[in-house]
Amino acid sequence: MPVKDEPIRVFEKQSGLIRLLIHILTEGPTNVQKVIDTTDIYPNIMFSSLKKAKAAGLIITKKDKSSYPAKNIIYLTEKGRLVAEKFREINELLKGNE
């Protein structure tokens, strides 16, 4: 019998979330525009991914007031870093099958 509140459900039907986490893990804290420019995540998918990642406690955002206009910088939480590392590991395993 499936459990409806399984936390892993946040990744179902969310194509950009895993790539977002791996990108931040690899490139470090970033802003939305940089992720959109350097990945193939569409903007509408990006914003949905950010919302789900925040709700799951995987990321936090902070205003960078040193830039004008101020940008929101996306950081992985400790939990987000651990999850991203696992997904990066899975991604590398899958690359080995090509």
Residue frames as qw, qx, qy, qz and C-alpha x, y, z in Angstrom:
[[0.000, 0.890, 0.457, 0.000, 0.00, 0.00, 0.00],
 [0.447, 0.456, -0.029, 0.769, 1.61, 3.33, -1.08],
 [0.335, -0.603, -0.394, 0.607, 2.26, 6.00, 1.48],
 [0.277, 0.863, 0.341, 0.251, 0.93, 9.38, 0.32],
 [0.176, -0.977, 0.123, 0.010, 3.37, 11.52, 2.29],
 [0.856, -0.071, 0.158, 0.487, 6.62, 9.99, 1.03],
 [0.144, -0.816, 0.120, 0.547, 9.10, 12.89, 0.77],
 [0.396, -0.158, 0.665, 0.613, 10.59, 11.54, -2.47],
 [0.363, 0.678, 0.636, 0.069, 7.35, 12.46, -4.25],
 [0.004, -0.860, 0.024, 0.509, 8.69, 16.02, -4.56],
 [0.187, -0.445, 0.657, 0.579, 10.85, 14.72, -7.44],
 [0.416, 0.377, 0.812, 0.160, 8.00, 13.14, -9.40],
 [0.319, 0.784, 0.469, 0.252, 6.89, 15.07, -12.48],
 [0.154, -0.961, 0.083, 0.215, 9.53, 17.71, -11.80],
 [0.858, 0.397, 0.015, 0.326, 12.11, 17.50, -14.55],
 [0.317, 0.772, -0.231, 0.500, 14.23, 20.47, -13.51],
 [0.605, -0.757, 0.138, -0.207, 14.56, 19.90, -9.78],
 [0.910, -0.221, 0.169, 0.306, 17.31, 17.28, -9.89],
 [0.623, 0.476, 0.087, 0.614, 19.29, 19.23, -12.50],
 [0.136, -0.884, 0.047, -0.445, 18.91, 22.40, -10.41],
 [0.744, -0.644, 0.179, -0.004, 20.32, 20.70, -7.32],
 [0.867, 0.026, 0.188, 0.461, 23.24, 19.15, -9.22],
 [0.395, 0.722, 0.069, 0.564, 23.99, 22.51, -10.86],
 [0.320, -0.877, 0.146, -0.326, 24.17, 24.35, -7.53],
 [0.870, -0.416, 0.208, 0.165, 26.28, 21.56, -6.04],
 [0.790, 0.235, 0.208, 0.526, 28.73, 21.73, -8.96],
 [0.328, 0.632, 0.115, 0.692, 28.81, 25.49, -9.59],
 [0.259, -0.159, -0.486, 0.819, 28.14, 26.83, -6.10],
 [0.130, 0.664, 0.515, -0.526, 25.56, 29.40, -5.01],
 [0.198, 0.141, 0.559, 0.793, 23.97, 31.06, -8.00],
 [0.372, 0.330, 0.244, -0.832, 21.03, 33.05, -9.21],
 [0.691, 0.412, 0.548, -0.231, 18.08, 31.93, -11.32],
 [0.522, 0.793, -0.144, -0.279, 19.23, 33.63, -14.51],
 [0.001, -0.616, 0.777, 0.127, 22.63, 31.90, -14.42],
 [0.512, 0.008, 0.852, -0.111, 20.96, 28.51, -14.03],
 [0.648, 0.628, 0.337, -0.268, 18.59, 29.22, -16.91],
 [0.346, 0.830, -0.364, -0.242, 21.49, 30.45, -19.08],
 [0.029, 0.558, -0.828, -0.039, 23.74, 27.45, -18.40],
 [0.354, 0.072, 0.925, -0.119, 21.23, 24.58, -18.28],
 [0.191, -0.176, -0.674, -0.692, 18.31, 23.57, -20.45],
 [0.065, -0.489, -0.778, 0.389, 15.77, 24.16, -17.68],
 [0.013, 0.611, 0.439, 0.659, 12.93, 26.33, -19.00],
 [0.046, -0.322, 0.320, -0.890, 12.07, 29.36, -16.83],
 [0.695, -0.333, -0.085, -0.631, 8.60, 28.10, -15.87],
 [0.890, -0.103, -0.434, 0.099, 10.10, 24.75, -14.85],
 [0.420, 0.284, -0.467, 0.724, 12.84, 26.57, -12.94],
 [0.295, -0.385, 0.244, -0.840, 10.41, 28.54, -10.80],
 [0.872, -0.249, -0.199, -0.373, 8.36, 25.44, -10.07],
 [0.804, 0.089, -0.476, 0.345, 11.56, 23.59, -9.12],
 [0.161, 0.371, -0.421, 0.812, 12.65, 26.39, -6.82],
 [0.592, -0.390, 0.063, -0.702, 9.29, 26.37, -5.06],
 [0.942, -0.160, -0.265, -0.129, 9.42, 22.61, -4.50],
 [0.660, 0.229, -0.473, 0.537, 13.09, 22.67, -3.43],
 [0.104, -0.433, 0.347, -0.825, 12.34, 25.39, -0.86],
 [0.764, -0.325, -0.029, -0.557, 9.30, 23.54, 0.47],
 [0.946, -0.042, -0.309, 0.084, 11.40, 20.37, 0.86],
 [0.535, -0.809, 0.206, 0.131, 14.12, 22.27, 2.72],
 [0.864, 0.147, 0.211, 0.432, 16.72, 21.65, 0.01],
 [0.422, 0.397, 0.078, 0.811, 17.55, 25.28, -0.78],
 [0.161, -0.785, -0.349, 0.486, 17.42, 28.74, 0.72],
 [0.424, 0.642, 0.217, 0.601, 17.61, 32.07, -1.08],
 [0.374, -0.648, -0.196, 0.633, 19.24, 35.25, 0.12],
 [0.332, 0.934, 0.126, 0.039, 19.21, 38.73, -1.42],
 [0.663, -0.041, 0.087, 0.742, 22.55, 39.88, -2.82],
 [0.018, 0.942, 0.257, -0.215, 22.29, 43.60, -2.18],
 [0.396, -0.530, 0.367, 0.654, 25.73, 44.25, -3.66],
 [0.247, 0.171, 0.687, 0.662, 24.30, 43.94, -7.16],
 [0.323, 0.458, 0.247, -0.790, 21.77, 46.23, -8.78],
 [0.640, -0.478, 0.016, -0.601, 19.09, 45.25, -9.04],
 [0.408, -0.411, 0.758, -0.301, 19.47, 42.96, -6.03],
 [0.650, 0.153, -0.665, -0.335, 19.44, 39.29, -7.02],
 [0.844, -0.364, 0.257, -0.300, 18.25, 36.28, -5.09],
 [0.251, 0.513, -0.821, 0.002, 21.14, 33.88, -4.63],
 [0.923, -0.153, -0.168, -0.311, 20.25, 30.21, -4.30],
 [0.037, -0.541, 0.800, -0.255, 22.15, 28.11, -1.74],
 [0.708, -0.125, -0.684, -0.122, 21.87, 24.43, -0.95],
 [0.630, -0.623, 0.279, -0.371, 20.99, 23.56, 2.63],
 [0.234, -0.448, 0.861, -0.049, 22.95, 20.76, 4.24],
 [0.673, 0.229, 0.671, -0.211, 20.09, 18.39, 3.40],
 [0.616, 0.744, 0.005, -0.259, 20.04, 19.77, -0.14],
 [0.123, 0.716, -0.676, -0.119, 23.77, 19.17, -0.52],
 [0.430, -0.190, 0.877, -0.100, 23.42, 15.56, 0.61],
 [0.690, 0.479, 0.487, -0.239, 20.49, 14.94, -1.74],
 [0.466, 0.818, -0.235, -0.240, 22.31, 16.64, -4.65],
 [0.111, -0.574, 0.806, 0.090, 25.40, 14.49, -4.06],
 [0.578, 0.092, 0.803, -0.117, 23.28, 11.34, -4.29],
 [0.641, 0.684, 0.269, -0.222, 21.63, 12.51, -7.50],
 [0.237, 0.807, -0.496, -0.216, 25.00, 13.46, -8.98],
 [0.332, -0.333, 0.883, 0.020, 26.23, 9.96, -8.13],
 [0.645, 0.384, 0.639, -0.166, 23.16, 8.41, -9.79],
 [0.491, 0.825, -0.056, -0.275, 23.67, 10.63, -12.83],
 [0.023, 0.675, -0.717, -0.172, 27.31, 9.49, -13.14],
 [0.504, -0.045, 0.861, -0.054, 26.22, 5.84, -12.89],
 [0.637, 0.607, 0.422, -0.217, 23.69, 6.38, -15.67],
 [0.295, 0.835, -0.363, -0.291, 26.32, 8.05, -17.87],
 [0.287, -0.435, 0.844, 0.125, 28.35, 4.85, -17.63],
 [0.605, 0.279, 0.741, -0.085, 25.57, 2.98, -19.48],
 [0.468, 0.764, -0.025, -0.442, 25.73, 5.15, -22.60]]
